Every structure is written in structure tokens, then in C-alpha cells.
Amino acid sequence: MAKCDVCGNDYDKSFTVTPIRGEQKTFDSFECAIHALAPTCAHCGVKIVGHGMEKAGSFYCCANCATQAGAKGMKDRA
């Protein structure tokens, strides 16, 4: 069993993730992994679980948030 790095739960089905530029992390659920690893929308603060978008180093959950934050030319993917 391994302890979750986010909630501390000691779980027999925990898993590890090694981010591209980081050290290995252990989680007991996707919920904890998302909480720890997913980027946050620079406009509304939601965790970005889908594709999202990036402009000038800022991440956004959708084109609407990007536009409201002043990013030009952003379109949601079809």
C-alpha cells in the first residue's frame, strides 16, 4: 500500500504519476491527481481537465475565459 500525496489515504490501489518536469507523485484517486497536477484557468480558476488552451504562458479552460482575460484570437476546438 502507498500513501496519497494529496489526502494521505493509505490505499492498496494507489498509483504513481511522473510529470514531465517533476518528481514521481502517488495518488489514491484521479480526483487527487487532478487536484495536484491539472493547471488552473487563469480567468475562472477551474481545474483544466480537458484540452484547455494557452496564450502567453497563461492557461484557460475555454475560449470565452481566454477572451474575457484579454487573450486575442482564441477559439474552442471543434
N, C-alpha and C positions, 0 to 999 in steps of 0.2 A: 504494500500500500504506500501511497505517496500523498503528501500534504499539498493542498491547493495554495498557490502563492497569493491568491486574492482573498479567499474566505477562510482559509486554514482548515478546511474539511479534510480529514484523512480518509481517502476513498480508494477502494480496490480497483476501480475502473478509471483512475486518473490517467491523463495523457500529457505529453510534453510537446511544446512548440519551440522552435528555434527561429526567432525573427531574422530577417535578412542581415541586419546590423545589430545584433544583440546576443545576450546570453540565453540559454535554454530556460524556459518557464514551464511550470507544472500547473495544470488546471484540473478541476473535478467536473467541469461542465463547459459547454460552449458559451453560456452566459458569462461566466467568469473570464473566459478567454477574450470575449468581445469587450468586456469592461476594461480589461488591461491593455489590449492591443489595438483595437479599432480606433481610427482617427476620429476626431470630433469636428462637426461642422462649425466653421468659423463664424457663421451667422446665427444659427438657431441652437447650437450646442448638442444636437442629437448625435449619437454614435453612428458612424457611417459603416453599415454592414454590407451594402451593395457596392456598385461600381463607384459612385460618387464622382467628383471632379476636382481638379486642382487648377489654380491660377495664381501665379506669382508666389508660390510657396504656401498658399492657404488652401485648405480642403473644404469642400462644400458637399452637402448631401444631394443637392439638385440645382438646376439652372436658376430657379426662382431665388433661392437663397444667395447664390453667387451674384446674380444681378442686383438684388437688394443691398448686397455688401459693396457694390461698385465695380464688380468684375464685368468687363465688356465681352460680348460675343459668345456667351456660354449657351449651349443648347443641351437638353437632356438627350441621352442616347435612345435610339428607337429600337 
